[in-house]
Amino acid sequence: MSWFYRIYHFALKCIVIFIGIPNPKLHQGKTGLLDAIEALGLKSGDNVLVVTDQVLLKLNLHQVVENTLRESEFVTHYYADVLPNPTIANVEDGLKVYQQHQCKAIIALGGGSVLDTGKLIGARAVKPNKPVTKLKGLFKVLKRLPPNIAIPTTAGTGSETTVAAVVNDPSNHAKYAATDFCLVPHHAVLLPELTTSMPAHITATTAIDALTHAIEALLSINCLKFSRGRALEACRAIFEYLPKAQQDPQNLEARAQLLLASHYAGQAFTRTSVGYVHAISHQLSAQYGTPHGLANAVLLMPVLTWYGERINQQLALIARYCGLTSLDYPVERQADDLLEHIKRLLLDLHIQTTLTEVLPDDAALLAELALKEAHPDYPVPHFMDPSACQRIIKGIAPTP
Ligand SMILES: [Fe+2]
């Protein structure tokens, strides 16, 4: 079967090489926000839909966007009920607000769930006769979305630059992912002041999610020059600035660097796909509700350790690029230095090594589902078999 997977991976690589995935135009800081809003090409008095959630409204984090839109003489309409696991109803309700006010643009302000909902509202706006369930899969939109801006308020998912949007269908206990180049937002605005109020453990786990995106992108056999450069830079910034943001949550430079790292890691993995850390972590989130970043943080070391010396070259490259080793050391030692550094970082961040909710008896089913997700979609450097996957899952269950 592995030869079939590799042919599929080669096809994915050809799509990236010959069609190319667009990048959003990147803007930073408050002047960047103004530039992005002006670039939407709207007329004064036009209506704009702002998609966000209640937590952000309560924290008043929408104010900077509201003020800038008002200064530009646009009229804002809010859809602010996006759930942490956004549903089809969220998309449809947001679409109603968009249509009711004849909005001309969409600004999504929030974490990955809000940004994904914003993408799907845009997709439904240009495909009014295609329900969300029919947008599942590859290239089901194929139409330019209304002018839009994505403003992340966590530094982790990279959704402001990725081709995918995930939505839940509670009636069928299903999760849909729509993947289309036109889902890449037109503009991404990174505003570090929006992330300073994040609790320390959220800063930590979201940054480790971004680190996992970068490492899994580098491990992918489809990792090309652009993705490699972005992923390495993301790793370097996270290793340098995550401890600084933990030490001083108000450190705007550290916050800006983490947002940029998450953006770069997003650009990398949207071209390479992710790997086994994500394949397993998605099952833990679906089965137990484990937060995505935490699940990745717990699984990262066990999965890297399972690969063993098969990924020494890639790990050594990261270690050298990030200045975590000596250029004089052999590759094996350089790879070990990176693993040691990650282990220490996770320890300093107080990330646990086990998840109390994981039941060893569930390992067989979880492994089956994880490998079903990974094969053939993820161009991993080496294929994992069910028994190895089960061992990893049992290894993060609490010891009896
Ligand atoms: Fe992730």
Residues whose N, C-alpha, C, O or C-beta is under 5 A from the ligand:
A	BS01	LIG	D209
